[in-house]
Amino acid sequence: KLNGITSHVPPPPPEDGSPKRKMLLVHAHPLASSYSSALAAAVEEGARAGGHELRRISLYDQNYGVKLTASERAAYFETTRPERLASDVRRALTDLSWCDSVVFVYPTWWFNVPAALKGFFDRTFQ
């Protein structure tokens, strides 16, 4: 018997002519040999095999700055100057503007997302 918590129900097969997605994969795990990394690779492989476009942000591999700096916080409400944003944040916002689907792959540590992903949220979605 299936239930929504412990059972997996596969998605329906794609319909012919269904629109292709522009997907952004955000991955947050420091080890390339981790289960989380294997899941991110499977998501990427499956999306590409399905004909979807995919961009990937690997927070640890790309050394995404996770600390909200004093200057970023001071300029928090300055929405008219995009140059105030650090280059890694501008790249992430470009990717987010491009995509129509976002997939986050991360482990749950201490009942929460990893600090790198929390920092990504704090800096990117300010």
NORWO-V116222 format. One record per helix or strand of 3 or more residues. SS is the DSSP state (a for helix, b for strand). FROM is the first residue (numbers start at 1). TO is the last residue. If there is no record, write none. Layout:
ss=SS from=FROM to=TO
ss=SS from=FROM to=TO
This chain:
ss=b from=22 to=28
ss=a from=35 to=49
ss=b from=53 to=58
ss=a from=70 to=74
ss=a from=82 to=84
ss=a from=87 to=98
ss=b from=101 to=106
ss=a from=115 to=124
